[in-house]
Amino acid sequence: MVQEAYDTHPAIRDACNRSISEHAATLVPDIEEAMRRRGMLPDWTAEGLALYAQATLQGAFILAKAKHNREVAVASIDHLRRYLELLFSKQPDAPLQRTKRVRRHKPLRRTR
């Protein structure tokens, strides 16, 4: 909704901002705790990373709907997970262990 109405309907824009920002805010304490445990003092903030995660998730859902295929969302979430693993890895140059992706949903069936 916000993509189409942000300039012409401020009330819709503000409601969307509240919803997205409130959800992102729920991630901030966990991000701050991960930063604290790793002794991180990055040039980015927990709030910024939380909003990035929201942008990624919301964009993934939009793409999945546009392509009528949830696998694009699954792939985007996998990329987000890998990015977070890189940010929070204890040894910046250490290779990450691969994790097996579990398929949770069947692909959408296309109907005409």
C-alpha positions in Angstrom: 0.0 0.0 0.0 2.7 2.5 0.9 4.4 2.1 -2.4 1.4 3.4 -4.3 0.0 5.9 -1.7 3.0 7.3 0.2 2.7 10.8 -1.4 -1.0 11.1 -1.9 -2.3 9.5 1.4 -0.1 10.5 4.3 -2.3 8.6 6.8 -1.8 5.3 4.9 2.0 6.1 4.7 2.1 6.8 8.4 0.2 3.6 9.3 2.5 1.5 7.1 5.6 3.2 8.7 4.3 2.4 12.2 3.6 -1.2 11.3 7.0 -1.8 9.6 8.9 0.1 12.3 7.2 -1.6 15.2 8.0 -5.0 13.8 11.6 -4.0 13.1 11.9 -2.7 16.7 11.1 -6.2 18.0 14.4 -7.3 16.4 16.6 -4.6 17.9 17.2 -6.2 21.4 18.3 -9.5 19.8 20.6 -7.7 17.4 22.1 -5.6 20.3 22.6 -8.7 22.4 24.4 -10.5 19.5 26.6 -7.4 19.1 27.3 -7.3 22.8 28.2 -11.0 23.0 30.7 -10.6 20.1 32.2 -7.4 21.4 31.1 -5.6 18.2 31.4 -1.9 17.8 30.3 -1.6 14.1 29.7 1.5 12.1 26.0 0.5 11.7 23.2 0.3 14.2 20.9 -2.4 15.4 18.0 -0.3 14.3 19.4 0.0 10.8 20.0 -3.7 10.5 16.5 -4.4 11.8 15.0 -2.1 9.1 17.2 -3.8 6.5 15.8 -7.2 7.6 12.3 -5.8 7.2 13.0 -4.4 3.8 14.4 -7.7 2.7 11.4 -9.7 4.0 8.8 -7.3 2.7 10.6 -7.2 -0.7 10.8 -11.0 -0.8 7.0 -11.2 -0.2 6.3 -8.7 -2.9 8.5 -10.6 -5.4 6.9 -14.0 -4.5 3.5 -12.5 -5.1 4.5 -10.9 -8.4 6.2 -14.1 -9.6 3.5 -16.3 -8.2 6.2 -18.4 -6.7 7.2 -18.5 -3.1 10.6 -19.9 -3.8 11.9 -16.4 -4.6 11.0 -15.4 -1.1 12.7 -18.5 0.3 15.9 -17.7 -1.7 15.8 -14.1 -0.4 15.4 -15.2 3.2 18.3 -17.6 2.7 20.4 -14.7 1.4 19.4 -12.6 4.5 20.4 -15.5 6.8 23.8 -15.8 5.1 24.3 -12.0 5.4 23.5 -12.1 9.1 25.9 -15.1 9.6 28.6 -13.1 7.9 28.0 -10.0 10.1 28.0 -12.0 13.3 30.6 -14.7 12.6 33.2 -14.8 15.3 36.0 -15.0 12.9 35.5 -12.6 9.9 37.5 -14.7 7.5 36.3 -18.1 8.7 34.2 -20.1 6.2 30.6 -20.5 7.3 29.1 -24.0 7.7 26.5 -24.8 5.2 23.1 -25.6 6.5 20.6 -27.8 4.8 17.6 -25.8 3.7 14.3 -27.4 4.8 11.5 -27.0 2.4 8.5 -25.9 4.4 5.9 -25.3 1.7 5.0 -26.7 -1.6 5.4 -24.3 -4.5 2.3 -22.4 -5.5 0.3 -24.0 -8.3 -0.3 -21.8 -11.2 -3.9 -21.5 -12.2 -5.3 -19.8 -15.2 
